[in-house]
Amino acid sequence: MPAPAITFTLDLEDHRPSDRAELRYPMLTRRLLDQLDDIGVTGTVFVVGEVAADQPGLVREVAERGHEVALHGLYHRPLTELSPEAFAEDLRVGKARLEDLVERPVEGFRAPMFSLVRDSRWAVEILRDAGFTYSSSVLPARSPLFGDPQAPPRPFRWPNGLPELPCPVARVGPGKVPFLGGVYLRALPWAVVRAHLARRNDDDLLWIYCHPYDFDPDEPYWVVPEAGRIGSRLLWYGRRRAFARVRSLLAGRAGGPLGLRAAALSADLPEWRPPTGDPDGSRTS
Ligand SMILES: [Zn+2]
């Protein structure tokens, strides 16, 4: 049976509706770090620059416990809302802040909300110029928020050479979904997740992505504006079992930090040249 390695990744961000809500992510992240220690897994933690300013000790702890620290934007704003100049400045400040804390190079980047899409591909050049050696920013599917259905579902190189590790997706019903991430990982029937995994090749580069709140069944409920009432219910669904699912996925196949995997692959990655002049990228399958 094929058993591709799976990397654990966490997007370390403060998702509270306001500063008055209880600050839970530092406690949740430390508990999660303990659980990962228990199963002997290290992965990659994509940290929002603002979070690093608020919780420097937590970010240091992530690195001291063996995880790769990478950047998840300076303020968790989608790339589509930034100018190239603002993005370059965010990268400069965010990278330097993380490197000061963890005292090692920060080489990976994940766009907030997978917002590296057709209209923000200008960001690829800026990422490389800022010294990042890989990106994990593309959701190669249609999505209610951000997605790039034109992009390849397997790791590739942008024309400037930067490796991209797209979010693993699987067909569920009419669309493709990030079956190893967040709400999908918690809410999909377990048999569906396992069946998709069983179809993967040994050399697939698979990763889980989660947030601290994915492991927080006790967070007081609120309606997340972008998700609406039904979507918000889903955002709370299955949190109690989230780590059990993560543990089960990683058992015997934990892949280690993404940066190491990207470096091992990078010479062999196929280049992808995004098609130009397509007024509606979402029509390509
Ligand atoms: Zn995020």
Residues whose N, C-alpha, C, O or C-beta is under 5 A from the ligand:
A	BS01	ZN	D11 E13 P112 M113
